[in-house]
Amino acid sequence: MNYNLLEEKWLPVLWKNGNTNRVGIIEALTQAGRIRQIAASNPMDRVAILRFLLALLYWCQGNPPDKIPDDAFPPDWFEKLHDHKNSFDLLGDGKRFYQDHTAKRTRAITDLIQEIPAGNNFWHFRHSTDKKNGLCPACCSMGLLRLPLFSVSGLSGPGEPNLMAGINGVPPVYVVPWGKLLFSTLLANWATCTNIGEPSWVKPGISQIQDEDVPLLTGLTLLPRRVLLHDPVKEPAMCISCGQKTAVILTCEFQTAGKKENEKWNDPHVIYLDGKTRKTLRAPDLTSAGKFRMDRPWSDLLARIVETGKSTPLLVIGFATNKAKNVDVWERIIDMSSTGSISETAAPSIKQWQEKAKEMEKEIGRSKVEGPAFIAAIRPHVEARVSAQAGELITGGEDACDQAAREYSPMMTAIAKSLSPGYTTAAVERQKQIADVKPNLGPSSKASKSPTGRREGKSDCNRTVH
């Protein structure tokens, strides 16, 4: 079976006219001005495909030229792809895309797609059986594209070396400039680079670089797994990932490619919190005990985005893991392009978000357990509401911060009724005070009496008795 990624219809796209279908690499690049966005349902695929197309653009053209067409990339820009067509063969005896003929560790093909249960993972709402349910070549290709971004470390089998994470280590939160069209998205990410290098489809055996900076294309395409797809089965079957009935692949060779993590790598889509230690932001595992909140990572990320001065719409992808277990993936769009300039008070206000929430825990509970438990229960909902309006929060100044704090009000009303049933005058008073607790991101307030009966002199939480 021949399957060449330049020509086969495997990349899902949404066109400007609202239609959806799949296209090959050549069509995706030459028709980027007519494509609204990559139409993959999983955020992991959207960022993986975008980075792959960006790598192709760098490989074919190098740094952006002085003059770029207004709405399309010229077809002759990609002659290099035709000259290296065999580098993009997915199957066959010759050179294969992102694969290694020496790989030896037979696994179910579903190991390529994190959201499909494999091994002894729980089935939950998707039922699959290893080596009986397969993937179509298109989904196999997208699974290969995920490897440089979302591979995690984990145990292998007896006598086999353990799996290692990708170049970024534990997958960080990716922040990608995002345009209204695929063409504008690629342009927003196509920046001048002094060290472009070669991609893994040219040099599949690229080893870890220890003593020098990692070239851009090496870092974008470095493979932490050695993979070899087996031939598709003869009878058409349903792909367990996309549902298409076609020739499917049931198994593959899948093993570690050794240590690839590199602190010298400067990923263009990662916000580094610390320039010296190269600390990155990672999505928290919300299923871990005592960690059912995303306030610290999200507030740190927003503050760093403000400090970096990024103003274009941003696609933010968070991939949460618990060691070798894949837990969750989420996305946010932060659009500051139409809401005005970044407020001077945005960064310090965002950094105060977690600290003020901690003070809320003290304000509503009579014990050290009661307050944190109730705030932890409502924080995910509040954070989701606030993060959906992150652009307004960053550009709107104090009014926007106050509006964000008011998102607590409906949930605090419910907490107040639970903590204080309201059968006596004192209980009704306490209920009203709890309902009005919210984080104040402005100047510190004066000492006042809390609903718990304690005197609070350092709190910055607003309370108003109706």
C-alpha positions in Angstrom: 0.0 0.0 0.0 1.4 3.4 -1.0 0.6 6.4 1.2 2.5 9.6 0.6 1.7 12.5 2.9 2.3 15.2 0.2 -0.6 14.0 -1.8 -2.9 11.8 0.3 -5.9 13.4 2.0 -5.0 13.2 5.7 -4.9 16.7 7.2 -8.4 17.8 8.4 -9.2 21.5 7.5 -12.0 23.9 7.8 -12.3 26.1 4.7 -13.4 29.8 4.6 -16.7 28.8 3.1 -17.5 26.5 6.1 -16.8 23.2 4.4 -14.5 20.6 5.9 -12.5 17.8 4.4 -8.9 16.4 4.4 -6.0 17.6 2.3 -2.4 16.7 1.7 0.6 18.7 2.7 1.0 20.5 -0.7 -2.6 21.6 -0.8 -2.5 22.7 2.9 0.4 25.0 2.2 -0.6 26.4 -1.2 -4.2 26.9 -0.2 -3.5 28.2 3.3 -5.1 31.5 2.4 -8.5 29.7 1.8 -8.2 27.5 4.9 -9.7 29.0 8.1 -8.0 26.6 10.5 -6.9 23.0 11.1 -10.1 21.1 11.9 -8.8 18.4 14.3 -11.1 17.9 17.2 -8.2 17.4 19.7 -6.1 20.4 20.6 -3.0 18.2 20.6 -3.4 17.6 16.8 -4.1 21.3 16.1 -0.8 22.4 17.6 1.2 19.4 16.3 0.0 19.9 12.7 0.6 23.6 12.9 4.2 23.1 14.1 4.8 20.5 11.4 3.6 22.8 8.6 5.7 25.6 10.1 8.7 23.3 10.0 8.0 22.5 6.4 7.9 26.3 5.6 11.3 26.9 7.3 12.8 23.8 5.5 11.6 24.9 2.1 12.1 28.7 2.4 14.4 29.4 5.4 13.7 32.7 7.1 10.8 34.9 5.9 11.7 36.9 2.8 11.3 40.6 2.6 8.3 40.4 0.3 5.5 37.9 1.1 2.3 37.5 -1.0 -0.8 38.9 0.7 -3.0 35.8 0.8 -1.1 32.7 -0.5 2.2 30.9 -0.6 3.5 30.4 -4.2 3.5 26.8 -5.3 7.1 27.1 -6.4 8.2 27.7 -2.8 7.7 24.0 -2.1 9.6 22.4 -5.0 11.9 21.0 -2.3 9.1 18.8 -1.1 8.7 17.2 -4.5 12.5 16.6 -4.7 12.3 14.7 -1.4 9.0 13.0 -1.9 10.2 9.6 -0.6 10.8 11.3 2.8 7.1 11.5 3.3 6.1 7.9 2.5 4.2 6.5 5.4 4.5 2.8 4.3 6.7 0.7 2.1 10.1 -0.9 2.2 12.1 2.3 1.6 12.5 5.5 3.6 9.5 6.2 5.9 8.3 9.4 7.5 9.2 9.7 11.2 10.0 5.9 11.3 12.9 3.6 12.0 13.2 0.2 10.4 15.4 -1.0 13.3 12.6 -0.5 15.9 11.8 -3.7 17.8 9.0 -3.7 20.4 5.7 -4.8 19.1 2.8 -2.7 20.5 -0.8 -1.9 19.7 -1.1 0.9 17.2 -3.3 2.8 19.6 -0.2 3.7 21.7 0.1 6.6 19.2 -3.2 8.2 20.3 -3.3 9.2 24.0 -7.1 9.4 24.3 -7.6 5.8 23.2 -7.4 3.3 26.1 -4.5 0.9 25.7 -2.8 -1.7 27.9 -4.5 -1.8 31.3 -6.0 1.7 31.1 -9.7 2.1 32.0 -12.0 2.1 29.1 -14.5 4.8 30.5 -16.5 6.0 27.5 -14.3 4.7 24.7 -14.0 0.9 24.3 -11.0 -0.5 22.4 -9.1 -3.7 22.4 -5.3 -3.8 21.7 -4.4 -5.3 18.4 -8.0 -5.8 17.4 -9.0 -2.1 16.9 -6.8 -0.1 14.5 -6.0 3.3 13.2 -6.3 4.5 9.6 -3.1 5.8 8.0 -4.2 9.4 8.5 -4.7 9.0 12.2 -1.3 7.2 12.4 0.3 10.2 10.7 -1.2 12.6 13.3 -0.1 10.3 16.1 3.5 10.5 14.8 3.3 14.3 14.7 2.3 14.3 18.4 5.5 12.5 19.4 7.9 15.5 19.6 5.4 17.5 21.7 3.5 15.2 24.0 5.7 12.1 24.7 6.1 11.3 28.4 8.5 9.0 30.3 7.2 5.6 31.5 8.0 2.0 32.1 8.5 -0.3 29.2 8.6 -4.1 29.4 10.9 -6.7 30.9 14.4 -6.3 29.4 13.4 -3.2 27.5 14.8 0.3 28.3 12.2 2.7 29.8 10.4 5.2 27.7 11.8 8.8 27.8 10.2 12.1 27.5 10.6 14.5 24.5 12.9 17.4 24.2 10.8 19.6 26.5 10.7 16.9 29.2 7.3 16.8 30.9 5.1 18.5 28.2 4.8 22.2 28.9 1.9 24.5 28.2 2.2 25.6 24.5 1.3 29.1 23.5 0.8 29.6 19.8 0.0 32.8 17.9 -3.3 32.0 16.1 -4.7 33.9 13.1 -8.1 33.9 11.4 -6.7 31.9 8.5 -4.1 29.1 8.3 -2.0 31.5 6.2 -2.0 34.3 8.8 -1.3 31.7 11.6 1.8 30.5 9.7 3.0 34.0 9.1 2.5 34.9 12.8 4.8 32.0 13.8 7.3 32.4 11.0 10.1 34.5 12.6 13.7 35.1 11.7 16.0 32.4 13.1 19.8 32.3 13.1 20.0 28.5 13.5 17.4 26.6 11.4 19.1 23.2 11.1 17.6 20.0 9.6 14.4 18.2 10.5 14.0 14.6 11.5 12.5 13.5 8.2 15.9 14.3 6.7 18.0 13.0 9.6 15.9 10.5 11.5 18.7 9.4 13.7 19.4 12.9 15.2 20.9 12.4 18.6 20.7 14.7 21.6 22.8 17.8 21.3 24.7 18.5 24.5 27.3 21.3 23.9 25.5 23.7 21.7 22.1 25.4 21.1 19.5 23.1 19.5 18.7 24.2 15.9 15.0 25.1 15.3 14.0 22.3 13.0 15.8 19.7 15.1 13.9 20.8 18.2 10.6 21.0 16.5 10.8 17.5 15.0 13.1 15.6 17.4 11.6 12.1 18.0 11.7 10.5 21.4 10.3 7.2 20.0 11.5 4.8 17.4 8.4 3.7 15.5 7.7 1.4 12.6 4.1 0.9 11.4 3.1 -2.5 10.3 1.2 -3.1 7.1 -2.5 -2.5 7.1 -4.9 -5.4 7.3 -6.5 -6.5 4.0 -10.2 -6.1 5.0 -11.4 -2.6 5.6 -12.5 -1.8 9.1 -13.5 1.2 11.2 -10.7 3.5 12.5 -11.0 3.6 16.3 -10.0 7.3 16.3 -11.8 9.0 13.4 -14.5 6.4 12.6 -13.6 6.2 8.9 -14.0 2.7 7.3 -10.8 2.0 5.4 -7.6 -0.1 5.6 -6.4 0.1 9.2 -3.2 -0.7 11.0 -3.4 -2.8 14.1 0.2 -2.9 15.4 3.6 -1.2 15.2 7.1 -1.4 16.6 7.3 1.3 19.3 10.3 1.8 21.7 12.2 4.6 23.2 14.8 6.6 21.3 16.8 7.4 24.4 17.1 10.7 26.3 16.0 13.7 24.3 15.3 16.3 26.9 17.5 19.3 26.5 17.6 22.5 28.6 19.4 24.4 25.9 16.4 24.1 23.5 14.5 27.3 23.2 11.0 26.3 22.1 9.3 29.1 20.1 5.9 28.1 21.6 6.8 27.8 25.3 6.6 30.6 27.8 9.6 30.3 30.1 8.9 31.5 33.7 12.6 31.8 34.6 15.3 32.7 32.0 18.1 31.2 34.1 16.7 27.7 35.0 14.5 27.6 31.9 11.5 26.7 34.1 8.4 26.1 32.1 4.7 26.1 32.9 3.0 22.7 33.0 -0.6 21.9 33.2 -1.6 20.5 36.6 -3.1 17.1 37.2 -6.5 18.1 38.5 -7.2 14.6 39.7 -4.4 14.6 42.3 -5.5 14.9 45.9 -5.4 18.5 47.1 -4.6 19.9 43.7 -8.0 20.4 42.2 -7.2 23.9 41.0 -5.4 25.6 38.2 -5.0 29.1 39.6 -1.2 29.1 40.1 -0.3 27.9 36.6 -2.9 30.0 34.9 -2.1 33.2 36.7 1.6 32.7 36.2 1.1 32.1 32.5 -1.1 35.2 32.0 1.4 37.4 33.9 4.3 36.1 31.7 2.3 36.7 28.6 1.7 40.3 29.7 5.4 40.7 30.4 6.4 39.3 27.0 4.2 41.8 25.3 2.4 39.3 23.0 -0.8 40.9 21.7 -2.0 38.6 18.9 -4.7 36.0 19.5 -3.0 33.1 21.3 -4.0 29.4 21.3 -3.0 27.9 24.7 -2.7 24.1 25.0 -2.2 22.3 28.3 -1.5 18.6 28.4 -1.8 17.2 32.0 0.0 14.0 33.0 0.6 12.0 36.1 4.0 10.4 35.4 3.3 8.0 32.5 -0.5 8.5 32.6 -2.2 10.9 30.3 -4.8 12.7 32.3 -6.3 15.6 30.3 -5.8 18.2 27.5 -7.4 21.6 27.4 -7.2 24.7 25.3 -7.9 28.4 25.8 -8.0 31.3 23.3 -6.6 34.6 24.6 -7.5 37.4 22.2 -6.1 40.8 23.0 -6.1 42.1 19.4 -9.5 43.8 19.6 -9.7 44.8 23.3 -7.1 47.5 23.4 -3.6 47.9 24.8 -2.3 45.9 27.8 -3.1 47.5 31.1 -0.2 48.5 33.3 -1.9 47.0 36.3 -2.6 43.6 34.5 0.6 41.7 35.6 0.5 42.6 39.3 -3.2 42.1 39.5 -3.0 38.6 37.9 -0.1 37.7 40.3 -2.3 38.6 43.2 -5.0 36.2 42.1 -3.8 33.1 44.1 -2.8 35.1 47.2 -6.2 36.7 47.5 -7.9 33.4 47.1 -5.9 32.0 50.0 -7.3 34.8 52.1 -10.8 33.9 51.1 -10.3 30.4 52.6 -9.7 32.0 55.9 -12.6 34.4 55.6 -15.3 31.8 55.1 -14.3 28.8 57.3 -14.3 28.2 61.0 -11.5 25.7 60.7 -8.4 25.1 58.5 -10.2 22.4 56.6 -13.6 24.0 55.9 -12.4 27.1 54.0 -9.9 25.4 51.7 -12.4 22.6 50.9 -15.1 24.9 49.8 -12.9 27.2 47.8 -11.2 24.2 46.1 -14.7 23.0 45.0 -15.6 26.2 43.2 -12.2 27.3 41.9 -12.2 25.3 38.6 -15.5 26.8 37.6 -14.4 30.3 38.4 -11.1 29.9 36.7 -12.8 28.5 33.6 -15.1 31.6 33.4 -12.2 34.0 34.0 -9.8 32.4 31.6 -12.5 32.6 28.8 -12.3 36.4 29.2 -8.5 36.5 29.6 -8.0 39.1 26.9 -10.4 41.6 28.6 -8.7 40.9 31.9 -5.3 41.8 30.6 -6.4 44.9 28.7 -9.3 46.1 30.8 -7.5 47.4 33.9 -9.1 47.6 37.3 -12.7 47.3 36.1 -11.9 44.0 34.4 -10.2 42.7 37.5 -13.2 43.6 39.6 -15.5 41.9 37.1 -13.3 38.8 37.4 -13.6 38.8 41.2 -17.4 39.1 40.9 -17.4 35.7 39.1 -17.2 34.3 42.6 -20.5 35.7 43.7 -23.0 33.0 42.5 -20.8 30.2 43.9 -20.2 32.1 47.2 -24.0 32.4 47.6 -24.3 28.7 47.4 -21.4 28.2 49.9 -23.0 30.7 52.3 -26.3 28.7 52.4 -24.4 25.5 53.1 -22.2 26.9 55.9 -24.9 29.0 57.5 -28.5 27.8 57.2 -29.8 31.2 58.3 -32.3 30.2 61.1 -31.1 32.9 63.5 -30.3 36.6 63.1 -26.6 35.9 63.6 -26.7 33.0 61.1 -28.4 35.2 58.5 -25.8 37.9 59.1 -23.0 35.4 58.6 -24.6 34.0 55.5 -24.7 37.5 53.9 -21.1 38.2 54.8 -19.9 34.9 53.3 -21.9 35.5 50.1 -20.1 38.8 49.7 -16.5 37.5 50.1 -14.5 37.9 46.9 -10.8 38.6 46.1 -10.0 42.3 46.0 -7.2 42.9 43.6 -6.9 46.6 44.6 -5.3 48.3 47.6 -5.4 46.5 51.0 -8.5 47.1 53.0 -8.8 48.1 56.7 -9.3 45.6 59.5 -12.8 44.2 59.9 -14.6 41.4 61.5 -14.8 38.2 59.5 -17.9 36.0 59.2 -16.1 33.5 61.4 -16.0 35.9 64.3 -12.2 36.6 64.0 -10.6 40.0 63.7 -8.9 40.2 60.3 -6.4 43.0 59.8 -4.5 41.9 56.7 -7.3 40.7 54.4 -7.8 42.1 50.9 -11.2 40.5 50.5 -14.3 42.7 50.0 -17.3 42.1 52.2 -20.5 44.2 52.0 -23.5 43.6 54.2 -26.8 44.3 52.4 
